Amino acid sequence: MKSLTILGATGSIGRNTLKIVEMFPDRFCVKALAAGRNIDLFADQINRFSPEVAVVINEEMVRDLKERLGSHNRTHILFGEDGYKQAAAHPSVDMVVSAIVGAAGLLPTLAAIEAGKEIALANKETLVMAGEIVMARAAEKGVTILPVDSEHSAIFQCISGQRVSDISKIILTASGGPFRNKPAEEFKDITLKDALKHPTWQMGRKISIDSATLMNKGLEVIEAKFLFGAPLEKIEVVVHPQSVVHSMVSYVDGAVIAQLGVPDMKGAISYALSYPERLTLNQPLPEFSTIGALTFEKPDIKKFPCLDLAYQACKAGGTLPCVMNAANEIAVTAFLNEEISFIEIPAIIDKIMTRHQGITTPGLSDILYVDQWAREATLKWIREKQRA
């Protein structure tokens, strides 16, 4: 039986992971859960799965959670950065599902690597911020990192049994988000409600906005570079509105291998949890006889400049991807709070990236410093603009 820590238990990936645990109680058990602010759901998860450890953001939330759980509950409640690290490095855990949204996932994932845990990685920001550091440390510790993002799981499946030297291109598919066909001149009128309506996937609020701006695909480009050791020029993004082809890999002989399936994260999650086996999920297959055409097109980087910003950051390397990610997180939060408009998100990110003096070969302390600098600079820029 494989024992799990799930970081980000109340998010979309965390909830789906727990569904798989419930489907296969003889294969998986939960030793530690970590969550953010959804205390009601988290309390329910703790009661259902009885983890040894649970982690929340701060001490106030510990008291709130304990009140919901009652005095009979024996789960040890931790909080804060140290708590997340302890859950990630829990001695009786075999695999850590890293599904915390954003930069907060970096240090717990590194703690899991230092403890020698197998990683099921759904937190792409870990590699965007510190890909070279994370992958190097995983190699030193002999830790396997298995992708959970549907696109990277697809690539992982497409290269299985193949020689890396034979790969000519990695092709990441993107749905195009809710505004693929919206004229650029109407982007100024996009509302928060509009942006949260993803056409094919059910996701959290932050990633839904990233998908609407195509920043999510830019983050995935950087993630793919580090996960698969691929140069940037071999990574291509194509828009595929039907979300049936999750990604593709082309080879030097002209062959293209694609991974297809219905848009449901349980497939990618289960493959990471059970690799190299496959679990019987009883998922529906795409209705190929009635699905109609599968279409592909180039992304419009003029309408969606966030994708181009990610390519620029990836090409520059060093600390620029970290700055881009931090600025994006703050800008998206401001949009979710309805403090800025949709079209201001890429403009703000570009502004902060331009101001940054990059560090070519950063250490972890450099990454953490730059992340904080970019957040403060972005917040300051937004506040000054609001006062103007």
C-alpha positions in Angstrom: 0.0 0.0 0.0 1.3 3.4 -0.9 1.0 6.1 1.7 0.4 9.7 0.6 0.8 13.3 1.7 -1.5 15.5 -0.3 -0.5 19.2 -0.4 -3.5 21.2 -1.5 -6.1 18.7 -0.4 -9.1 21.0 -0.9 -8.2 22.1 -4.4 -9.3 20.5 -7.6 -6.3 18.1 -7.8 -6.5 17.3 -4.1 -10.2 16.5 -4.3 -9.7 14.3 -7.3 -6.7 12.5 -5.7 -8.9 11.7 -2.6 -11.6 10.3 -5.0 -9.0 7.9 -6.3 -7.9 6.9 -2.8 -11.6 6.1 -2.0 -11.8 4.1 -5.2 -8.7 2.0 -4.3 -8.5 1.7 -0.5 -6.3 -1.4 -0.9 -3.8 0.6 -2.9 -3.5 4.0 -1.1 -3.8 5.5 2.3 -3.5 9.1 3.4 -1.0 10.0 6.1 -1.0 13.8 5.8 -3.2 16.5 4.4 -2.5 20.2 3.9 -5.0 22.8 2.8 -5.5 26.6 2.5 -8.6 28.4 3.7 -11.5 26.0 2.9 -11.8 24.8 6.5 -15.2 23.3 6.2 -14.2 21.0 3.4 -10.9 20.3 5.1 -12.5 19.2 8.3 -14.7 16.8 6.3 -11.7 15.4 4.5 -9.9 14.8 7.9 -12.9 13.0 9.3 -13.2 10.8 6.2 -9.5 9.9 5.8 -8.1 10.2 9.4 -4.7 11.4 8.5 -2.0 11.4 11.1 -1.1 15.1 10.3 -3.1 18.0 8.9 -1.8 21.5 8.1 -3.4 24.9 7.7 -2.1 28.3 7.0 -1.9 29.9 10.5 -2.5 29.4 14.2 -6.0 31.0 14.1 -7.1 28.4 11.6 -5.8 25.6 13.8 -8.2 26.7 16.5 -11.0 27.0 14.0 -10.3 23.5 12.6 -10.1 21.9 16.0 -13.5 23.3 16.9 -15.0 21.7 13.8 -13.2 18.4 14.4 -14.1 18.0 18.0 -12.0 16.7 21.0 -12.3 13.1 19.9 -10.2 13.6 16.7 -6.6 12.4 17.0 -5.1 14.1 13.9 -2.1 16.3 14.8 -2.8 19.8 13.5 0.2 21.9 12.3 0.3 25.3 10.6 2.5 27.6 8.5 5.6 26.9 6.3 7.2 24.5 8.8 3.9 22.6 9.0 3.7 22.1 5.3 7.4 21.0 5.2 6.7 18.5 8.0 3.8 17.1 6.1 5.9 16.8 3.0 8.7 15.0 4.8 6.4 12.8 7.0 8.5 9.7 7.8 5.8 7.1 6.9 4.9 8.7 3.6 5.9 7.1 0.3 4.6 9.8 -2.2 3.9 13.5 -1.9 1.2 14.9 -4.2 2.3 18.5 -4.6 -0.8 20.4 -5.6 -0.6 23.6 -3.7 -1.4 26.5 -6.0 1.4 28.9 -6.8 4.8 29.7 -5.3 3.8 28.3 -1.9 4.4 24.8 -3.3 8.1 25.3 -3.8 9.6 24.8 -0.3 7.3 21.9 0.7 8.2 20.1 -2.6 11.9 20.6 -1.9 11.4 19.3 1.7 9.8 16.2 0.2 12.7 15.7 -2.2 15.2 16.1 0.7 13.3 13.4 2.6 13.5 11.1 -0.4 9.8 11.0 -1.2 8.4 10.2 -4.6 6.8 13.3 -6.1 3.5 13.5 -8.0 3.9 17.1 -9.2 0.8 19.2 -10.0 2.4 22.5 -8.8 4.0 23.7 -12.0 5.3 26.9 -10.3 7.9 24.8 -8.4 9.7 24.2 -11.7 8.9 27.7 -13.1 10.6 29.3 -10.2 13.5 26.9 -9.5 13.5 24.2 -12.2 17.3 23.7 -12.3 17.6 23.6 -8.5 14.6 21.2 -8.1 15.6 18.8 -10.8 19.2 18.7 -9.8 18.4 18.0 -6.2 15.9 15.3 -7.2 18.6 13.6 -9.3 21.1 13.8 -6.4 18.6 12.3 -4.0 17.4 9.6 -6.5 13.8 11.0 -6.3 11.3 10.4 -9.1 9.1 13.3 -10.2 6.0 12.2 -11.9 3.8 14.8 -13.7 0.2 15.3 -12.8 -0.7 18.2 -15.2 -2.7 16.5 -18.0 -0.4 17.9 -20.7 2.8 16.7 -19.0 1.3 13.4 -18.1 0.4 13.0 -21.8 4.0 13.8 -22.8 5.3 11.4 -20.2 3.1 8.6 -21.6 4.1 9.5 -25.2 7.8 9.2 -24.5 7.5 6.0 -22.5 9.8 3.4 -24.1 11.2 5.9 -26.5 14.8 7.2 -26.8 15.0 10.8 -25.8 17.5 11.4 -28.6 14.8 10.5 -31.1 12.4 13.3 -29.9 12.1 16.2 -32.4 9.4 18.2 -30.7 7.1 18.3 -27.7 3.6 19.7 -28.6 1.6 21.1 -25.8 -2.1 21.4 -26.5 -4.2 24.3 -25.1 -8.0 24.6 -25.2 -7.7 28.3 -26.0 -9.8 29.3 -23.0 -13.1 31.1 -23.0 -11.9 34.0 -25.2 -10.3 32.1 -28.1 -12.8 33.6 -30.6 -13.4 36.9 -28.8 -12.2 39.9 -30.8 -9.2 41.7 -29.3 -11.0 45.0 -29.2 -13.6 43.5 -26.8 -11.0 42.3 -24.2 -11.3 45.5 -22.3 -14.9 44.5 -21.4 -14.1 41.1 -20.1 -15.5 40.5 -16.6 -14.4 38.2 -13.8 -17.5 36.1 -14.3 -16.6 35.7 -18.0 -13.0 34.7 -17.3 -13.9 32.0 -14.8 -16.0 30.1 -17.4 -13.5 27.6 -18.8 -15.1 25.8 -21.8 -13.8 22.3 -21.1 -12.1 21.9 -17.7 -13.4 22.3 -14.1 -10.6 24.1 -12.3 -9.9 26.5 -9.4 -10.2 30.2 -9.7 -6.5 31.1 -10.1 -5.8 28.5 -12.8 -9.0 29.4 -14.6 -7.7 32.9 -15.0 -4.3 31.7 -16.1 -6.0 29.5 -18.7 -8.1 32.5 -19.9 -4.9 34.6 -20.4 -2.9 31.5 -21.7 -0.3 32.2 -18.9 -1.1 28.6 -17.8 0.2 27.3 -21.1 3.3 29.5 -20.7 4.0 28.1 -17.3 3.6 24.6 -18.8 6.2 25.4 -21.4 8.7 26.2 -18.7 7.7 23.1 -16.7 8.1 20.9 -19.8 11.6 22.3 -20.4 12.8 21.1 -16.9 10.7 17.9 -16.6 11.8 16.5 -19.9 15.2 18.2 -20.4 13.9 19.8 -23.7 15.4 22.9 -25.2 12.8 25.7 -25.6 13.0 25.6 -29.4 11.6 22.0 -29.3 8.5 23.0 -27.3 5.5 24.1 -29.3 2.0 25.2 -28.2 -1.0 24.5 -30.4 -4.6 25.4 -29.6 -7.0 22.4 -29.6 -10.5 23.5 -28.5 -11.9 20.0 -28.0 -9.4 19.1 -25.3 -9.4 15.5 -26.4 -5.7 15.4 -27.4 -3.9 16.2 -24.2 -0.5 16.6 -25.8 1.8 15.1 -28.5 5.4 14.2 -29.2 7.0 14.1 -32.6 10.0 12.0 -33.5 12.9 12.3 -35.9 11.3 9.9 -38.4 8.2 12.0 -38.7 6.0 9.9 -36.4 3.8 11.7 -33.9 2.5 10.0 -30.8 -0.5 11.6 -29.1 -2.3 10.8 -25.8 -6.1 11.2 -25.9 -8.9 11.1 -23.4 -11.8 12.9 -21.9 -11.0 16.1 -20.1 -10.9 14.6 -16.5 -7.9 15.0 -14.2 -8.4 11.6 -12.6 -6.7 9.9 -15.5 -3.4 11.9 -15.1 -3.5 11.8 -11.3 -4.1 8.0 -11.2 -1.2 7.4 -13.6 1.2 9.3 -11.4 0.0 7.5 -8.3 0.2 4.0 -9.8 3.0 4.3 -12.3 4.1 2.1 -14.1 0.7 0.4 -13.6 -2.7 1.7 -14.8 -5.7 1.7 -12.5 -9.1 0.6 -13.7 -11.0 3.9 -13.4 -13.9 3.0 -15.7 -13.6 6.5 -17.3 -15.7 7.1 -20.4 -13.9 7.1 -23.7 -14.2 10.0 -26.2 -17.1 9.3 -28.6 -14.9 9.1 -31.7 -17.8 8.2 -34.0 -19.8 11.3 -33.0 -17.1 13.8 -31.8 -16.7 15.4 -35.2 -13.5 17.2 -36.1 -10.5 17.5 -33.9 -9.0 20.9 -34.8 -5.7 22.6 -34.2 -4.5 26.2 -34.6 -1.7 28.5 -33.7 -2.1 30.6 -30.5 -2.6 34.3 -31.1 0.1 35.9 -29.0 -1.1 39.4 -29.8 -4.4 38.7 -28.1 -2.7 36.6 -25.4 0.6 38.2 -24.7 1.1 36.2 -21.5 2.2 33.2 -23.5 4.9 35.3 -25.3 6.0 36.7 -21.9 6.5 33.1 -20.7 8.6 32.3 -23.7 10.7 35.4 -23.1 11.2 34.4 -19.5 12.1 30.9 -20.4 14.6 32.0 -23.0 16.3 34.4 -20.6 16.3 31.9 -17.8 17.8 32.6 -14.4 15.5 34.5 -12.1 13.2 36.0 -14.8 10.7 33.1 -14.8 10.4 33.5 -11.0 9.7 37.2 -11.4 7.1 36.5 -14.1 5.3 33.9 -12.0 5.3 36.2 -8.9 4.0 39.2 -10.9 1.3 37.0 -12.4 0.1 35.6 -9.1 -0.3 39.1 -7.7 -1.9 40.5 -10.8 -4.4 37.5 -11.0 -5.3 38.0 -7.4 -6.0 41.7 -8.1 -8.2 40.7 -11.0 -10.0 38.1 -8.9 -10.6 40.9 -6.3 -11.8 43.1 -9.2 -9.1 45.7 -8.6 -7.7 45.6 -12.2 -9.0 44.7 -15.6 -8.3 41.5 -17.6 -6.1 43.3 -20.1 -4.0 44.8 -17.3 -2.8 41.4 -16.2 -0.1 41.0 -19.0 0.7 44.7 -18.9 1.6 44.5 -15.2 3.6 41.4 -15.7 5.6 42.9 -18.6 6.3 46.0 -16.5 7.7 44.1 -13.6 9.8 41.8 -15.8 11.3 44.8 -17.5 12.3 46.3 -14.2 14.1 43.1 -13.0 17.9 42.8 -13.0 18.2 39.1 -13.6 20.5 36.6 -11.8 21.8 34.1 -14.3 22.6 31.2 -12.0 20.5 31.7 -8.8 20.6 29.8 -5.6 17.5 29.0 -3.6 18.0 32.2 -1.5 18.1 34.3 -4.6 14.9 32.7 -5.9 13.1 33.4 -2.6 14.4 37.0 -2.5 13.4 37.7 -6.1 10.0 36.2 -5.6 9.4 38.5 -2.7 10.8 41.5 -4.6 8.5 40.9 -7.6 5.4 40.5 -5.4 6.1 43.8 -3.6 6.9 45.6 -6.8 3.7 44.4 -8.4 1.6 45.3 -5.4 3.2 48.8 -5.3 2.6 49.3 -9.0 -1.1 48.3 -8.7 -1.6 50.6 -5.7 0.1 53.5 -7.3 -2.1 53.1 -10.4 -5.2 52.9 -8.3 -4.3 56.2 -6.6 -3.5 58.0 -9.9 
